[in-house]
Amino acid sequence: MTGCRDYNVLLRPDELLCFEISNLKGFAYSLIGEYKSRQSTAHISVMIYQRQKPYIMEQAIDNLNIRLRQMPAVKLQLNNFNFFIHKNDTFDIYAAIEPSAVSDKWFAELRKQFRISKSQLLPHISIARAISVDQFYRLWPRFRYMKCRITFHINCISILERDSLDKRLKWNIYREVFLKTKDEQMLHAI
């Protein structure tokens, strides 16, 4: 134990979407073989805090937890696929989240809570991360025209942690924040 921990903030979609994304990752695996992130569960990455002292983060997360619990759960929709190109000549293929007035407002509030800019959070769900140029050119033609319109819900924000000095360690759940459901929102309105 180094005394420093990394914290990874994620949005966890419902189980149906996790199953669909797992199938898409399996399809990608059948075309290109093993790749980074093939085994990871579907999620939307929000923020990573590296090399933090646990006693500082615990207080910060407690304060953040109070504010995040006031946020409503949100319904989002995937709208086909896109990709990122990284400086080291690797690619990420991802399922894109369709922008809407509701999703834009919800993500703006989330960015406000975490004090991050719009450019720091492009909501998406990775299918194949850090794949080589060759793997990309074998995979992208199959995903480019594939239709993917899946509606899903975000009901939970997960905060994961691991030891800072050993990046091989698996992330463990540190805290989960459950968002307000429609029923809870209606109760508070009365």
C-alpha positions, -999 to 999 in steps of 0.1 A, spaced: 0 0 0 15 33 -11 -8 56 8 -20 71 -25 -50 58 -44 -65 64 -78 -102 70 -81 -123 64 -112 -158 79 -115 -181 60 -139 -218 61 -149 -232 26 -149 -259 19 -174 -287 -7 -168 -280 -44 -173 -297 -47 -207 -273 -22 -222 -243 -40 -205 -255 -72 -222 -258 -55 -256 -223 -39 -253 -208 -72 -242 -222 -88 -274 -207 -60 -295 -173 -65 -278 -176 -102 -285 -183 -94 -322 -152 -72 -323 -132 -100 -307 -143 -124 -334 -129 -100 -360 -96 -87 -345 -88 -110 -316 -79 -99 -281 -78 -61 -273 -76 -38 -243 -110 -33 -226 -126 -63 -241 -135 -76 -206 -146 -43 -191 -182 -38 -183 -201 -11 -202 -198 23 -186 -194 61 -193 -161 75 -179 -165 108 -161 -132 115 -143 -101 99 -130 -83 113 -99 -48 99 -97 -24 97 -68 -48 110 -42 -46 107 -4 -75 86 8 -84 109 38 -87 139 15 -107 120 -11 -130 105 15 -141 140 26 -144 153 -10 -165 123 -20 -188 126 11 -195 162 0 -199 153 -36 -222 124 -26 -247 148 -10 -250 168 -42 -250 139 -66 -279 122 -47 -301 151 -57 -295 145 -94 -323 126 -112 -317 93 -130 -316 99 -168 -327 81 -199 -302 82 -227 -300 67 -262 -271 52 -282 -269 64 -317 -245 43 -338 -207 43 -336 -178 67 -339 -141 66 -331 -112 85 -316 -77 86 -330 -49 88 -303 -15 104 -307 2 70 -304 -15 57 -336 -42 37 -317 -79 40 -321 -110 37 -299 -143 26 -314 -173 36 -293 -211 37 -292 -221 74 -293 -247 89 -270 -273 108 -289 -275 145 -278 -309 158 -267 -321 187 -246 -325 163 -216 -291 146 -220 -273 180 -226 -289 195 -195 -281 164 -174 -245 162 -185 -241 200 -179 -252 195 -143 -229 165 -139 -199 185 -153 -208 213 -128 -208 189 -99 -173 176 -109 -161 210 -120 -150 198 -154 -154 214 -188 -174 202 -217 -142 192 -236 -132 169 -207 -164 148 -209 -176 134 -242 -202 108 -232 -197 75 -250 -194 38 -243 -162 22 -255 -164 -10 -276 -127 -14 -286 -101 8 -269 -65 13 -279 -66 -9 -309 -39 -8 -336 -42 7 -370 -45 -27 -385 -72 -38 -361 -91 -5 -367 -92 -10 -405 -105 -46 -400 -131 -35 -375 -143 0 -384 -159 -10 -418 -182 -34 -399 -192 -9 -372 -194 22 -395 -227 13 -410 -241 -9 -383 -273 5 -368 -274 8 -330 -303 26 -314 -306 15 -278 -324 34 -250 -310 29 -215 -310 44 -180 -283 58 -158 -294 52 -122 -260 50 -105 -226 68 -103 -198 44 -93 -166 55 -78 -138 29 -81 -104 29 -64 -71 11 -67 -35 15 -54 -17 42 -74 16 25 -78 3 -8 -93 -18 -1 -124 -22 -38 -130 -45 -41 -100 -82 -43 -107 -105 -14 -98 -127 -20 -68 -159 -3 -60 -153 24 -34 -187 41 -33 -219 40 -53 -243 70 -55 -279 61 -66 -297 89 -84 -332 99 -78 -359 79 -96 -390 95 -110 -410 82 -80 -385 99 -56 -387 131 -76 -425 131 -74 -424 125 -36 -401 155 -32 -424 177 -54 -454 171 -31 
